[in-house]
Amino acid sequence: WIGFAILLAILGYILDVHAWSGVLHVIAVLGGVAIGVFVFVGVLLSASSAPFSPLVNGIFLSLMAAVAVRRLVFRDAPTATFMFGTSLVFGLYAVVLTACWLFWILSGGNNWGDFLKHDLESPLNDDTRFLLWSSPVLLACVCIFVSLFALLRGQIHLPSEDKAGHSWSIFVQPMEEEEEFIVMELRFIGMIIAVAVLGLFWGSMIAPLGAGPKTSMPVTLLTLLAIVGLMITFYTCYGLGITRLRRSAEKIPEVRNFWSYATNDIVKALFLLVAWPLLPFYFVFKVFHQIVRRCLCCCCSTDGDNGFLAREAWETWEELQSWNKSSVLPKTMLSNLVLMVIWFFIGPSMNVFFGWMKDRIEPLPFPLGLTTFFVCSEVLLVFVPGAPGLNIYMAAGAYIVERTQPLNWSFSHCMYFGIAYAFVLKVVAGQLQMSLGSFFSNSVQLKAALDANGAQAKAVRHILTRPGWDPAKMHMLLAGPDFFPFFAAGAVNASPWAIMLHCIPIVYIITPAVIAGGLMIKGSQDLDDANVYFGTASILQMVALACLIGHGMIFGYHSEMVQQEFQADIIEGDWQRDPQELEVRRLLEERNSMGKAYAQISRWPAVPAWLKVLLFVGSISASAVGYLTLLGAPFDTFSLYSHISDLPGGSILSLMNTTGWMAAGFLLVVFLVLAAWECWRAVQVQALTGPGEARPLFSGATLAAAGGDDRAAAAMLAKA
């Protein structure tokens, strides 16, 4: 069904049905409806291979219903009023779903274990049946996040007071002007992107190494949230329109900044990571599209088309050619390396580390083993920025349950002890992270790297140093990642006692994580009830993950509100002024000049042909690494309850499959190309500043003063 819908959509695109009029327009609309029906039915029928697909249909219909109500009934209602109503509806929807699910379970015979026994004849696998059994609570979680999104969007659009000082409520408020509406929508989109990044970070952290995308309930929740985020972002961007944004960017500074961020070289590099395998097919398809247009000579004029390539494809080609390839291609490789570090070396590979550590400390007495585990965890949390605390809490629960079995501890006693142990571990790590932040509080280089003069950084400093109990501070500390909030608190000299007080509620996130780790050990040992244990652990992981993402969303809202409240002070520059702000600005200006100088001596026409080829090879290899990692199976599964000693040969290399070795080969190519690029740039600087140069260089030359001269640029770089 989905394949037929895709073929029908491609046929409509080739025939340019969007340009049809009259009776043909009616046929085009009916064809669009048919495509939607085919996709809907196809998604439902794909439940055996993608268990969460029926949930996507339900969420999509719910969101489309909200859009229809907005368009047809409340078209003239203020945005904030409608969003608060939408938040209330989806919140009630989540409560009703959860209540019905709990009533169904508690009514008898419907818990996970009984459900498995009653469904023995089902052809579905255990993962699919578990998602079907827990689908109401999954839908409830998604509805809660939609409710939060709507609440935050409504709050962003709610004016606090007008120019005359008149306060407004959610029921009585003025209609927004177009410029104000666009700025608020862009802030909302930025918040969605930040939450999506946070969610993907935590999802990559708790996923077992080598686990497939449909084998974990938390990953399924993240998939659903990603789909919802894409729907909301598409709806918001579609309502704004690219033309409208470009026009607004000419006169609104905030829109101009957003547009510059959305079109900078890093975004282009991320686009290439995804688009490299698709671009050749796109241009071949557009050649065929142009042939069809010229044969039909109807429905769509070919005026403005350039030869064999369709007009829109030619515009895309010219846009790609206008990019600064000397900047975009290396950034493609660097982006891939950063993503791989986050995805493997900080996240799932932690499971491998804990598996190795458990094997090493197993011969030790239990108290000494606990101490060793504590020290190693503290080292990870303090000296590895981004190290996931959630993994460590689960590993602590797993280790304690596994080691206390010979001591005849009950599972409940293990959990009480594990929760207290993990909380102490978190508190000590927080204090050490704050001490590290305090140590680097006067580092101009670090402040420049973190943009300490930016509005977001000033809002964070304001939140962390506000006296008394502050919900925004609590949400920031709980959202994580663990290292950064506490490091920032130490860098701004926040009170350690106040920070630890705001950190106490993390117990309710530690608790499900520790219990989930203990249940994994129970499931690995009790094969008869393994599905029950693993299913419950998966639900608890999802709860912890949902709490973290929820705190991140609420902190994002508080940060936006602080920036709006002190917007005038931020523009003046005196609010939350850092004592080293002038030094930071001076360093940023120097780095900006160096960046321009590097861009001058390594501009694309000056790059030798062999290096141009290497840059393209490295960029395509980076894209291949990403696709092999996401679509292939580079590693065998390795979870918290696994042991290195159980692997073939006792080596972690046995976890890598053929796809993994292929990805490693492409990654090596990326490293070598980046090394060649940096060496060539260093040689360029040396060649233009060496003693053999006939043209003298002046001291303190700048790129602006030199009018873009290569030697002046190289002189400045050599001096730096």
Secondary structure as UniProt FT lines:
FT   HELIX           2..14
FT   TURN            15..16
FT   HELIX           17..19
FT   HELIX           23..45
FT   TURN            46..49
FT   TURN            51..52
FT   HELIX           53..72
FT   TURN            75..76
FT   HELIX           79..106
FT   TURN            107..109
FT   HELIX           112..118
FT   TURN            119..121
FT   HELIX           126..133
FT   HELIX           135..157
FT   TURN            163..164
FT   HELIX           178..206
FT   TURN            213..214
FT   HELIX           217..240
FT   HELIX           242..249
FT   TURN            250..251
FT   HELIX           253..262
FT   HELIX           265..275
FT   TURN            276..278
FT   HELIX           279..296
FT   TURN            303..304
FT   TURN            307..308
FT   HELIX           311..322
FT   HELIX           325..340
FT   HELIX           341..346
FT   TURN            347..348
FT   HELIX           349..361
FT   TURN            362..363
FT   HELIX           366..383
FT   TURN            385..386
FT   HELIX           389..404
FT   HELIX           405..407
FT   HELIX           411..439
FT   TURN            440..442
FT   HELIX           444..449
FT   TURN            450..453
FT   HELIX           455..465
FT   HELIX           471..479
FT   HELIX           483..491
FT   TURN            492..493
FT   HELIX           496..503
FT   HELIX           504..506
FT   HELIX           507..525
FT   TURN            528..529
FT   HELIX           530..565
FT   HELIX           567..572
FT   TURN            575..576
FT   TURN            579..580
FT   HELIX           581..601
FT   HELIX           604..606
FT   HELIX           609..631
FT   TURN            640..641
FT   HELIX           644..646
FT   HELIX           648..650
FT   HELIX           652..655
FT   HELIX           658..689
FT   TURN            691..692
FT   TURN            699..700
FT   HELIX           703..706
FT   HELIX           710..719
//
